[in-house]
Amino acid sequence: MQNERGTAAGGVNIWSALTKLAALMLVAACSLAPARAELPLEQLSTTALPVPNSHRLYLSDPSLGHIVDGRIHVIDGEKMRYLGLIGAGFAAATALSNDGQTLFLATTYHSRLQRGIRTDVVEAYNTADLRLKYEIEVPPRRAQGLNIKALLRQTRDGRFLLVQNATPAATVTVVDLQSHKVSAEIPNSGCWGVIPWPQAQPKFSSVCGDGTLATFELDASGGLASRSNSVRFFDSSDDPIFMHYQMVNQELVFVSYGGSVYTVDLSGATPTFPSAWSLLDAQTRKQGWRPGGMALFAVDPRSGRMVVGMHPKATEGSHKNPAQELWAFDLQQHKRLARVPGHAAVSMAMTSGEKPELIVLNGMDNSLVAFDLLSARGLSKPSRKSAPFGEMPVYIETQSP
């Protein structure tokens, strides 16, 4: 007979007896088990990165789900493998130095993560090992948005770094890379972007809302020496241009929302503007084909080939759509050479070196797709494709040769 507490009629607690028996069996099993050697302690170590070459890629990822904690993914573009990661703060802008030895970031941190005291800094990372070299505090006014080339650039002489600001008033912070101090803040009201001139003197331009190009020349200390505005070269109301640009020798290349190509010759003292031409013929214009994406086109300077991401049935606001097709053009002859599948490209970049390639960022699955421009297949078939990288990458920068 057993009561509610599990005690037999003779007063023995069955559960207590079973517990003691199980403990004795466990001790016996442990004593019979063979002795095992202790595992050695794991030793942490670091491995040197491969020497940066023209296929080293820096993939900007603002990580919109936690935008205060953005990243720069460093990728080996030849083997499509991950090399490292740089923390990028809030919506960082990036720029490789002219010599390729430094990756600059302009970013923002808040004392309470998403609130509190705002601090804007320029950070300099060594591309050889991704270590932080130094940081420079800048006025807390830098433009915060998805990364594009025109938000952060180094002047051609290497002396100054230019940071586009928005408060929303537009100004440019000039950072002296020798003294590691801010030299000046220059208004570029009504204009946007920092585009260094290819000549050695410290000089840059901004694209203005009235369709002109404003040019700013700096003095020896980084202050403003002169400003001038060009003639109007595009209609910002009817056919605005994308702020993404390519420098081909001494010519700037822009593409417009409507599919026009505008070039700006910077070889002289002031900019000149060759005639614009269109990516579209009568049939593709009727079908509503238009350019779209972030870094939506790329140019190989040696061959003069330009590749543009295009989508059909374009509407107001579709200018960021991924590419349904990639179109290749001869920049000199203004002639379309090829139309191939677009791989949902939202950004692209050209590598240099002996084997120049087009690297495309697929906006649907975050993969990278490479095309060997010198092979017989060209754009018709990718040479390789990567696994997905990051959470929401938007911009590719390739290592300087």
C-alpha positions as CSV (number, residue, x, y, z in Angstrom):
1,M,0.0,0.0,0.0
2,Q,1.4,3.5,-0.9
3,N,0.3,6.8,0.4
4,E,0.3,10.2,-1.5
5,R,3.9,10.9,-0.6
6,G,5.2,7.7,-2.2
7,T,5.9,6.0,1.2
8,A,5.3,2.2,1.4
9,A,3.4,0.6,4.3
10,G,6.7,-0.3,6.0
11,G,7.7,3.4,6.0
12,V,10.4,3.3,3.2
13,N,10.4,6.2,0.8
14,I,10.6,4.6,-2.7
15,W,11.7,7.8,-4.5
16,S,14.5,8.4,-2.1
17,A,15.7,4.8,-2.6
18,L,15.6,5.1,-6.4
19,T,17.6,8.4,-6.3
20,K,20.3,6.8,-4.2
21,L,20.5,3.8,-6.5
22,A,20.8,6.0,-9.6
23,A,23.7,8.0,-8.0
24,L,25.5,4.7,-7.1
25,M,25.1,3.5,-10.7
26,L,26.5,6.8,-12.1
27,V,29.5,6.7,-9.8
28,A,30.2,3.1,-10.9
29,A,29.9,4.0,-14.6
30,C,32.3,6.9,-14.2
31,S,34.9,4.8,-12.4
32,L,34.8,2.2,-15.2
33,A,35.1,4.8,-18.1
34,P,38.6,5.1,-19.7
35,A,40.5,8.3,-18.7
36,R,40.4,11.0,-21.4
37,A,43.2,13.5,-22.1
38,E,42.4,17.1,-21.7
39,L,41.9,19.1,-24.9
40,P,44.7,21.7,-25.5
41,L,43.7,25.4,-25.0
42,E,42.9,27.1,-28.3
43,Q,45.4,29.8,-29.2
44,L,44.1,32.8,-31.0
45,S,46.1,34.2,-33.9
46,T,45.9,36.5,-36.8
47,T,46.7,35.9,-40.5
48,A,48.1,38.5,-42.8
49,L,45.8,39.6,-45.6
50,P,46.8,39.1,-49.2
51,V,48.6,42.1,-50.7
52,P,45.8,44.4,-52.1
53,N,45.5,44.2,-55.8
54,S,43.1,45.7,-58.4
55,H,40.5,43.0,-57.6
56,R,40.2,43.9,-53.9
57,L,36.6,45.1,-53.3
58,Y,35.2,47.3,-50.5
59,L,31.4,46.7,-50.2
60,S,29.5,49.4,-48.4
61,D,26.6,48.0,-46.3
62,P,24.6,50.5,-44.2
63,S,22.7,47.6,-42.6
64,L,19.4,49.4,-42.5
65,G,17.9,47.1,-39.8
66,H,20.5,48.5,-37.4
67,I,21.9,51.5,-39.3
68,V,24.0,52.8,-36.4
69,D,26.2,49.8,-36.9
70,G,27.0,49.7,-40.6
71,R,29.8,47.7,-42.1
72,I,32.4,47.7,-44.9
73,H,32.9,44.1,-46.3
74,V,36.4,43.5,-47.7
75,I,36.3,41.0,-50.5
76,D,38.8,39.2,-52.6
77,G,37.2,39.7,-56.0
78,E,39.3,37.1,-57.8
79,K,38.3,34.2,-55.5
80,M,35.0,35.8,-54.3
81,R,36.0,35.1,-50.7
82,Y,35.6,37.2,-47.6
83,L,38.7,38.9,-46.3
84,G,37.6,41.1,-43.4
85,L,35.2,43.6,-42.0
86,I,35.4,47.3,-41.0
87,G,32.8,48.8,-38.6
88,A,31.4,51.8,-40.3
89,G,29.1,53.5,-37.8
90,F,26.0,55.4,-39.1
91,A,25.7,55.5,-42.9
92,A,29.4,55.9,-43.6
93,A,30.8,57.4,-46.9
94,T,34.0,55.8,-48.1
95,A,36.9,56.8,-50.4
96,L,40.1,55.0,-51.2
97,S,43.2,57.3,-51.2
98,N,44.8,58.1,-54.5
99,D,47.7,55.6,-53.7
100,G,45.3,52.9,-52.6
101,Q,47.0,52.5,-49.2
102,T,44.3,54.0,-47.1
103,L,40.5,53.6,-46.9
104,F,38.8,56.8,-45.6
105,L,35.5,56.7,-43.9
106,A,33.3,59.7,-42.9
107,T,30.9,58.5,-40.3
108,T,28.8,59.4,-37.3
109,Y,28.6,58.0,-33.7
110,H,26.1,59.0,-31.0
111,S,27.0,58.7,-27.2
112,R,23.8,56.7,-26.6
113,L,24.0,54.6,-29.7
114,Q,20.9,56.0,-31.5
115,R,20.7,59.3,-29.5
116,G,22.8,61.6,-27.4
117,I,25.8,63.7,-28.4
118,R,26.6,63.4,-32.1
119,T,30.3,63.0,-33.1
120,D,31.3,63.0,-36.8
121,V,34.7,61.7,-37.7
122,V,37.0,60.9,-40.6
123,E,38.6,57.5,-40.0
124,A,41.7,56.3,-41.9
125,Y,42.3,52.5,-42.3
126,N,45.4,50.8,-43.6
127,T,44.3,48.7,-46.6
128,A,47.2,46.3,-46.0
129,D,45.9,45.0,-42.7
130,L,42.6,47.0,-42.1
131,R,43.9,48.5,-38.9
132,L,42.8,52.0,-37.9
133,K,45.6,54.6,-38.6
134,Y,44.0,57.6,-37.1
135,E,40.7,59.6,-36.9
136,I,40.0,63.3,-37.3
137,E,36.9,64.9,-35.7
138,V,34.9,67.0,-38.2
139,P,31.9,69.3,-37.8
140,P,28.7,67.2,-37.1
141,R,27.2,68.2,-40.4
142,R,28.2,65.5,-42.9
143,A,25.6,64.2,-45.2
144,Q,24.0,60.9,-43.9
145,G,22.7,58.8,-46.7
146,L,23.4,55.7,-48.8
147,N,27.0,55.8,-50.0
148,I,27.8,57.4,-53.3
149,K,31.2,58.4,-54.7
150,A,30.4,62.2,-54.5
151,L,30.1,62.3,-50.7
152,L,33.8,61.9,-49.9
153,R,36.8,62.3,-52.1
154,Q,40.5,63.2,-51.9
155,T,41.9,66.0,-54.0
156,R,44.3,64.9,-56.7
157,D,47.4,66.3,-55.0
158,G,46.5,64.1,-52.0
159,R,46.6,67.0,-49.5
160,F,42.9,67.4,-48.7
161,L,39.9,65.2,-48.1
162,L,36.5,66.7,-49.1
163,V,33.4,65.9,-47.1
164,Q,29.9,66.8,-48.3
165,N,27.7,68.2,-45.6
166,A,23.9,68.7,-45.3
167,T,22.1,70.5,-42.5
168,P,20.1,70.6,-44.9
169,A,22.2,73.5,-46.2
170,A,25.0,72.3,-48.4
171,T,28.6,72.9,-47.4
172,V,31.9,71.0,-47.8
173,T,34.4,70.3,-45.0
174,V,38.0,70.5,-46.1
175,V,40.2,68.2,-44.0
176,D,44.0,68.7,-44.1
177,L,45.5,65.2,-44.3
178,Q,49.0,66.5,-43.3
179,S,48.0,68.3,-40.1
180,H,45.0,66.0,-39.4
181,K,42.8,69.1,-38.8
182,V,39.8,70.7,-40.5
183,S,41.0,73.5,-42.8
184,A,37.8,75.1,-43.8
185,E,34.0,74.7,-44.4
186,I,33.0,76.0,-47.8
187,P,29.4,76.7,-48.8
188,N,28.2,75.0,-52.0
189,S,24.6,76.1,-51.7
190,G,22.3,74.9,-54.3
191,C,24.8,72.3,-55.4
192,W,25.8,68.8,-54.4
193,G,28.8,66.5,-54.3
194,V,32.6,66.7,-54.3
195,I,34.2,65.9,-57.6
196,P,38.0,66.5,-57.6
197,W,39.6,67.7,-60.8
198,P,42.2,65.4,-62.4
199,Q,45.0,68.1,-62.3
200,A,47.4,68.3,-59.4
201,Q,46.0,71.6,-58.0
202,P,43.4,71.3,-55.2
203,K,40.2,71.9,-57.1
204,F,36.8,70.3,-57.1
205,S,33.3,70.8,-58.6
206,S,29.7,70.3,-57.5
207,V,26.6,69.7,-59.6
208,C,24.0,72.4,-59.2
209,G,20.3,72.4,-59.3
210,D,20.2,75.0,-62.0
211,G,22.0,72.6,-64.4
212,T,25.4,74.2,-64.0
213,L,28.7,73.0,-62.6
214,A,30.2,75.0,-59.7
215,T,34.0,74.8,-59.4
216,F,36.0,75.6,-56.2
217,E,39.7,76.2,-56.2
218,L,41.5,75.9,-52.8
219,D,44.5,77.9,-51.6
220,A,47.6,76.4,-50.0
221,S,45.9,76.1,-46.6
222,G,42.7,74.5,-47.9
223,G,40.6,77.7,-47.8
224,L,38.5,78.9,-50.7
225,A,40.6,80.8,-53.3
226,S,37.9,81.2,-56.0
227,R,34.5,79.9,-57.1
228,S,33.0,79.9,-60.6
229,N,29.8,78.5,-62.2
230,S,29.7,77.1,-65.7
231,V,27.1,77.5,-68.4
232,R,24.0,75.3,-68.0
233,F,24.7,71.8,-69.5
234,F,21.6,69.8,-68.5
235,D,18.0,70.5,-67.7
236,S,17.4,69.6,-64.0
237,S,13.6,69.8,-64.3
238,D,13.1,67.7,-67.5
239,D,16.1,65.4,-67.4
240,P,18.2,65.4,-64.1
241,I,21.5,63.6,-64.0
242,F,22.4,60.9,-61.5
243,M,25.1,62.0,-59.0
244,H,27.1,58.9,-59.7
245,Y,30.0,59.8,-62.1
246,Q,33.0,58.3,-63.8
247,M,36.3,60.0,-64.6
248,V,37.7,58.9,-67.9
249,N,41.1,60.5,-68.4
250,Q,40.2,64.2,-68.0
251,E,36.5,63.9,-68.8
252,L,33.6,63.5,-66.4
253,V,30.8,61.2,-67.5
254,F,27.3,61.5,-66.2
255,V,24.1,59.6,-67.1
256,S,20.6,61.2,-66.8
257,Y,17.3,59.8,-65.6
258,G,16.1,59.9,-69.2
259,G,19.0,58.0,-70.7
260,S,21.2,60.8,-71.9
261,V,25.0,60.8,-71.5
262,Y,26.7,64.1,-70.6
263,T,30.5,64.6,-70.6
264,V,32.4,67.4,-69.1
265,D,36.0,68.1,-70.3
266,L,38.2,69.2,-67.4
267,S,41.5,69.4,-69.3
268,G,41.4,73.3,-69.4
269,A,41.2,76.0,-66.8
270,T,37.4,75.9,-67.0
271,P,35.0,73.0,-67.9
272,T,33.7,72.6,-71.4
273,F,30.8,70.4,-72.5
274,P,30.8,68.2,-75.6
275,S,27.4,67.4,-77.0
276,A,25.2,65.0,-75.1
277,W,24.0,61.8,-76.7
278,S,21.4,59.2,-75.9
279,L,21.5,55.6,-74.8
280,L,18.2,55.0,-76.4
281,D,17.0,54.5,-80.0
282,A,13.4,55.0,-81.1
283,Q,12.3,51.5,-80.2
284,T,13.8,51.3,-76.7
285,R,12.6,54.8,-75.9
286,K,9.0,53.7,-76.9
287,Q,9.4,50.7,-74.6
288,G,10.3,53.0,-71.7
289,W,13.8,51.8,-71.1
290,R,15.7,53.9,-68.6
291,P,18.9,53.7,-66.5
292,G,18.5,52.8,-62.8
293,G,20.4,51.9,-59.7
294,M,23.0,53.4,-57.3
295,A,26.4,53.2,-58.9
296,L,24.5,52.4,-62.1
297,F,27.2,52.5,-64.7
298,A,30.9,51.8,-65.0
299,V,33.6,52.6,-67.6
300,D,36.8,50.8,-68.6
301,P,39.1,53.7,-69.5
302,R,41.4,51.6,-71.7
303,S,38.8,50.2,-74.0
304,G,36.4,53.1,-73.7
305,R,33.5,50.7,-72.9
306,M,30.7,51.8,-70.7
307,V,28.2,49.4,-69.1
308,V,24.8,50.8,-67.8
309,G,22.1,49.1,-65.8
310,M,18.7,49.5,-67.6
311,H,15.1,48.7,-66.9
312,P,11.9,48.9,-69.1
313,K,8.6,50.6,-68.5
314,A,10.2,53.2,-66.4
315,T,8.0,55.5,-64.3
316,E,8.6,58.5,-61.9
317,G,10.6,57.1,-59.1
318,S,11.9,53.9,-60.8
319,H,15.4,55.4,-61.2
320,K,16.7,53.2,-58.4
321,N,15.3,50.0,-59.9
322,P,17.7,47.0,-60.3
323,A,18.9,46.4,-63.9
324,Q,16.8,44.1,-66.0
325,E,19.5,44.3,-68.7
326,L,23.1,45.5,-68.9
327,W,23.9,47.6,-72.0
328,A,27.4,48.0,-73.2
329,F,28.4,51.1,-75.3
330,D,31.4,52.5,-77.1
331,L,32.0,55.9,-75.5
332,Q,33.7,57.4,-78.5
333,Q,31.3,56.1,-81.2
334,H,28.2,56.5,-79.0
335,K,27.2,53.0,-80.2
336,R,25.5,50.2,-78.3
337,L,27.6,47.0,-78.4
338,A,25.6,44.5,-76.4
339,R,22.5,43.8,-74.4
340,V,22.6,41.0,-71.8
341,P,20.6,40.0,-68.7
342,G,21.0,42.5,-65.9
343,H,21.5,40.2,-62.8
344,A,19.4,42.7,-60.8
345,A,22.4,45.0,-60.7
346,V,22.1,48.0,-58.4
347,S,25.8,49.0,-58.4
348,M,28.8,48.1,-60.4
349,A,32.5,48.9,-60.8
350,M,35.5,48.1,-63.1
351,T,38.7,46.5,-61.9
352,S,42.0,47.4,-63.6
353,G,45.2,45.5,-64.2
354,E,46.0,42.9,-66.8
355,K,42.5,41.4,-66.6
356,P,39.9,44.2,-66.3
357,E,36.6,42.9,-65.1
358,L,33.1,44.3,-64.5
359,I,31.9,43.5,-61.0
360,V,28.1,43.8,-60.5
361,L,26.2,43.8,-57.2
362,N,23.0,41.9,-57.4
363,G,20.4,43.8,-55.4
364,M,18.1,40.8,-55.0
365,D,20.4,38.4,-53.3
366,N,23.5,40.5,-52.3
367,S,25.8,38.4,-54.5
368,L,28.6,39.7,-56.7
369,V,28.8,38.8,-60.4
370,A,32.0,39.1,-62.4
371,F,32.4,39.5,-66.2
372,D,35.7,39.1,-68.0
373,L,35.6,42.0,-70.5
374,L,38.6,40.7,-72.6
375,S,37.3,37.2,-73.1
376,A,35.2,36.1,-76.1
377,R,32.1,35.8,-74.0
378,G,32.4,39.3,-72.6
379,L,29.2,40.3,-70.9
380,S,27.2,37.4,-72.4
381,K,28.1,35.0,-69.6
382,P,29.5,35.7,-66.1
383,S,33.0,34.3,-65.3
384,R,31.9,33.7,-61.7
385,K,29.4,34.5,-59.0
386,S,29.8,34.8,-55.2
387,A,27.7,33.8,-52.3
388,P,25.6,36.6,-50.7
389,F,27.6,39.2,-48.7
390,G,26.2,41.4,-45.9
391,E,22.6,42.6,-45.2
392,M,22.0,45.5,-47.6
393,P,25.2,46.4,-49.6
394,V,24.7,49.3,-51.9
395,Y,28.1,50.4,-53.3
396,I,31.3,48.8,-54.6
397,E,34.7,50.4,-54.5
398,T,37.7,48.6,-56.2
399,Q,41.2,48.8,-54.9
400,S,43.3,51.4,-56.7
401,P,46.1,49.8,-58.9
